[in-house]
């Protein structure tokens, strides 16, 4: 049975509106990039191994469908038809990647529009309904919006069409660093401290490991497997992060909720994992 979960992950309507507006903005920036996509460009390699830009756009469309499925489940309490499994999604990716650019973009736009329609139809008390990612980890329905924004921002960069990690909005970088670092700390990843110098923020993870500093977008790109920026500074060799994305760590829902307001009054964040 699906229903509201504990108050610690409850969320106010204004907070939902804030993050939903952020997802819409990410989608709009992506749409501006894709408006000029040509058929030859769609066939060219993306920044991801073995994926063309057509693969990336198709993946984003099917991801939006998956997020909409989760939101519909949360809203209605019942599954809205069969859920696409990993094999089905892989087949859809392979079969869809070679389409004409106009078809790729129209497919993505339709999937995002339907996702936003579903989000608009969600009653306030259903946003805390627990849902399960295809990988098996659980989160409240509102966290689906964060997942969607992360997909849009990350894969926008992966398209290699001029949008870079430096174009990521500061509020997105702040949230994504908090989410990623909490997950890494829960896995005892060898990091002691992260300093995002442009954001005036620090994250204290452990009493041992590397201390790494640099622009927030460069830190997030490295932790998300999107390359190592020469602007990063570390007192130890940089460790290799695990494959992105990571499941949310215990307690990350509460910190994700807090960061919806992007409070700059408390720039130092002690995640409390791995401390002696």
N, C-alpha and C positions, 0 to 999 in steps of 0.2 A: 504494500500500500504506500502511496506517495502522499506526502503532506509536509507542512512547515516543520523546520528543524529548530534547534535552540536559538535563543536570542543573540548569542555571540556572533552569529552570521546573518542576523536580520539587517535589512537595509532600507533606508528611507526613500520615498519616491523621488526626492530631489537628487539623491545620489545615483539612482538608476538613470535619471534623465541626463546627468552629467556624463556618465560613462557611455550611454547610448549615443549622445551627441559626439563623443570622441570617436566612436566606431564609425559613425556616419562621415566624420571628417576624414578619417583614414581611407574610407571607401571612395570619397570624392577625390582625394589626391591621387589615388590609384587610377580612378577613372580618367583623370586628366592625362596621365601618362599613357594609358591604353587607347585613348581616342585617336592617337596617331599611329597605332600599331599596324604594320603592313604584313602581308602574307610572308614575304621573305624574312622579316624580323621574327615572326612567330615560329619559323622553322629553325632559327639560329639558336645556338647553345645559350642557356641561362648561366648563372653563376653556380648552379648546382650540378654535381657530376651526373652525366647521362640524361639530363633533363633539358629539353628545349624550352623556350618561353611558352610554347603551347602547353607543355606539361604543367608549368607553374600556374598558368591561368586556369586550366582545367582542374587542377588540384584545389585552387581557391574556390572555384564554383562548387565542387563536391563537398568541400569543408563547410561552406555556408549552408548547404543542404543538411549536413549532419548536425550543425548547430541548431538549425530550425527544427529538426526532428526532436532534439532534446528539449527545446523550449515548448513545443507542442505537447510533449509528454508531461512536462511540468505543469502546463496550463490545464490540461484535460484530465490527467491522471491515468491515461491509457495510451498505449503505443499507437502512433499514427501510421500503421502499416509496418511491413517488415523493415528491419534495420539493415542498412548496407554493411556487410562485413568487410574485412581487410581484402579478401580476394575479389569481391565485387568492386570495391573502390579502385583496386589496382587495374582491373580490366577496364573500368570506365576511364581511368587515366590514360592507358595505352590507346584505347580506341578514340578518345576525344582530343588527344594532343595534336593530331595532324589536321584539324579542321581549319577552315579559312579564318583569318583574323577577325572579320566581322562576326562570325558565328561564335568564336571563342569569347569575345567581349560581350556579345548579347547574352550568352549563356550565363556568364558571371554576373552581369547586371541584373538579370532576372532572378538569380538565386539570392543575391543580396537584397533586392527589393522584397522578396517573399520573407526573408529573414527579418527585415525591419518591420514588415506588416505583422508578423507573429509577435515580435517584441512589443509592438504597440498594443496588441490585444491582451497582453499578460496582465491579469489582476495583480494588484500590489502584494497581496498575501501569498501569491504563488511563486514569487521570485526566490523565496528561501527553500523551495522544494528541492530535495536532493536528486541529482541525476548522476549517471555513470558514464564516463568517457569510454570510448571503444577500447582503450588500453586497460580499462578496469578500475581506474581511480575515480573517487567520488568527489563531488563538489556541489554547492547550491546552484540553482539555475542562473542566478545573476553572474556567476563567475564565467559562464559561457560567453558573455559579452567581452570580458577581458581576453579570453582565448581567441575570439574572433579578431579583436584588434591586434593582438600579437601576430596572428597569421598574416593579416593584411600588411602590417608594417614590415615584418621580416621578409615576406616574399615579394613585396614591392622592391626591396633592395635586390633580392635574388634575380629579378628580371633583367638587371644590368642595362637599364634604359635611362640612366642619368640620375635616378633617385638613390641617394647614398645614406649611410647610417648617420651622417651629419645632418640630414634632413629630418630625422626623427624628432618629434616634438619633445620638449623637456619633460612634460608631465608623463608622457608615455615611458621615457627612459627611466624616470624615477620609479614608477610603478613596476616596470619590468625588471629593473635591478633588484628591487626588494623581493619580488616573487622568485626570481632566479637564485638569488643568494640564499634565501631561506631554504629552498630546495637543495642547493648544493651543501649547505651547512648540515642539514639533516643526514646527508650521505657522507659526512666527514671529509668533504673535499678539502685539500690542503691549502686553505686560505685563512690568514689571520685577520686581515683588514683590507677593505676596499675604500678608496677615496676618489669620489667624482669631483674633480677640482672645479669644473665649470658650474656644477650644481650646488656647491658648498655643502656636500653631504658625505657622511662616512658610514660604513657598515662594519661593525666589529663581530667577527664570526667565531674566532678561536684564539687560544693563547699561543698556538703554534701555526706555522705555515707562512706563506708569502704575504707581504703587504704590497698591494698594487694600486697605483694611482694613475689618473689620466682623465680625459674627457669622458663624461658618462656614456655617450654613444659608442666610444671606442671600447670601453669596458664591457658594455652589453654585447657588442659585436663579437668580441673575443669569447665571452662566456656562452654565446649562442652559436659558436662554431662558424662565425662569419669573418675570420681572419684576425690577424694581430696587427694593430696599428702601431707605427713607430713612436707615437706619442705616449704609449704606455710605459710606466716606470715600475720596476719591481726590485725588491731586495734579494730575491731568489729567482731561479729559473721559473718561467711561467708554466704551471701545470696544464695539462690538456683536459679541458672540460669534457664531461660525458655528453653523449648525443642529446641534442635539443629536439623537442621540448621535454622538460622534466615534469613529473607530477607534483602538485602543490604539497609542501611540507606541512606537518602538523602545526596548526596555529597560523598558517599563512592566510587563511580566509579572513581572520580578524585584522591582520596587518594590511591585506588588500583593501578591506573596507575602510580602514583608517586613511589609506593613501588615496582614496577617491577624492578627498579634499585637497591632497597635495600640500599638506601643512609644512610650511617652510620655517615655522617657529622652532622646530626641533630637528635640526639638520643631522644630528648624530643618532644612528639607529643601532642598538645592541640587540642582535637577533637571539643571543643567549644559547646558541647551539655549540656544543663542543667545548664548553668552558670547564675548567678543572673544578 
